[in-house]
Amino acid sequence: MSACPFSEPSFPMARQCPFLPPQEYRDYQQQPGPVKVRMWDGRHAWLFTRYDDVRAVLGDNRFSGNPAEPGFPSLSEARNAVLDLPPAFIRMDPPQHGHFRRMLTKEFMIKKVSAMRPMIESIFDRLLDDLLRKGPPANLVEDLFLPLTSEVIAWLLDVPRKDHGFFQEQSRLKVLLDVGPEVPKAASERILGYLDTLITERSKDAETREDLLSRLIVEQVRPGHLSHRELVIMAELLLMAGHETTANQMALGVYSFLTNPDQLALLRSDPTLLRGAVEEMLRLHTIVHYNAFRVAMEDVEVAGQLIRKGEGVIALIAGANHDATAFPNPEKFDITRKAEHHVAFSYGIHQCLGQPLARVELQVVFGKLFERIPTLRFAVPQDQIEGKGDHFVQGLQTLPVTW
């Protein structure tokens, strides 16, 4: 077995550049085996940063994604407060995970999501019209991307438009890592309380409606496959995953194009590069970069290191997506790169169920934005564009632009 040559560095590591993973990830990829790191609470975990090793961990069901299992690594006190709430199925292991996931699989199949494209385009065009009518400057995060992704997921669930701002604010609070635990916990509880009331009301006439929540009430809750509370928790997951993450990816995608004008020129000259451009921005930024924490349920050997039962493991998908053996020159934004094998949506049974929807939304945005606003540029010096630091979801604080 290989021995870890490092003296237990602290995790998480600070980013030297707010738009790229910490340099330490690249350093660790040059060493054999994983790195043992110390977490904020003094406990330890094994850190995997290489592409093949990350996939090996995430594809092995002997590693549990359930935070209630002894030894599961803790990212922060604030994150613990969220994980202490009743779990969504993404934090469950088989067979429970598959039981709940299968209830949603058909809702996010590529064919079904592709049929939503005209609706998504219509929402985006309307929001763009409003933005252009108001004129510059604008903050694309608040003025365009969050409204778009909120409207799409709210359309799926038939959530009243007047409540979209509420969900945006609570979602922002829930993913903060550097605050007291009461902040994200209270945000989660407010969302759950709202959805509890909404689903109770929806149950009265679900047969006459066509939204996702109504279908789940009729097909899953009433036959007894899903409880009312489980549906509330599932709905919160859909709301969170459906807009906060994708809106941040859109902002970082714009940043990548504006700071790499050669790539923007390529896309303009060859629109067939759009799909590859979306995969490349997903790879480059890997915004949900802390979502692959695990704990070994039995002794498992990975990359020459024996991981003992009860030891925590962190499979860094951001490290994997910046592994030069899988993606040559990984810090370069290259829309001609064949990046479809990235793990930005994770890997294995827990990979993101909503990835087809995220891809369609990103394709709509980057297929239209620079065409509709060809002179789009930063409204402030580039060095004043701030990343979100070590939030659970990476992104930009604001994206001030003009045209």
Number of C-alpha atoms within 10 A of each C-alpha: 10 11 13 15 13 12 10 15 14 14 16 15 13 14 14 11 11 17 22 17 23 17 14 15 21 17 10 19 21 11 13 15 24 29 25 23 22 19 18 15 11 9 14 22 25 23 24 28 28 31 24 15 19 27 20 17 26 25 16 13 16 17 25 25 23 18 19 14 15 14 19 24 25 20 18 18 17 21 21 17 18 21 17 11 12 11 17 20 20 20 17 18 17 12 8 12 16 16 13 20 17 11 14 15 12 12 17 15 15 16 11 13 19 17 11 16 16 11 13 21 19 12 17 24 18 12 17 19 13 13 17 15 9 10 11 14 16 20 19 20 21 16 16 20 23 23 21 26 29 25 22 22 20 22 16 18 19 18 18 11 13 7 12 17 13 13 21 19 12 19 22 15 17 25 23 20 21 15 14 14 18 14 19 24 21 16 20 22 16 15 21 19 13 15 21 19 11 16 20 12 11 18 17 11 11 18 13 10 12 12 16 18 23 22 17 18 25 15 15 17 18 13 10 11 14 18 14 17 15 17 21 23 21 22 21 23 16 18 23 22 19 22 25 23 20 27 26 24 26 28 21 24 24 22 18 20 21 16 15 14 11 12 19 18 11 16 21 16 10 10 12 12 17 20 18 19 27 25 21 26 24 25 26 27 25 29 25 20 21 19 18 19 24 28 27 24 19 14 14 16 12 17 18 13 17 14 22 14 16 19 21 27 28 27 27 28 30 28 27 29 29 29 22 16 14 16 20 11 12 18 17 14 20 20 21 15 15 13 21 14 12 23 23 26 20 23 19 15 17 21 16 16 20 19 19 16 24 23 19 20 26 24 20 19 22 20 19 16 15 16 11 13 13 11 9 16 18 20 17 13 8 12 6 12 16 14 18 16 18 18 18 20 23 24 30 21 16 18 23 20 15 16 14
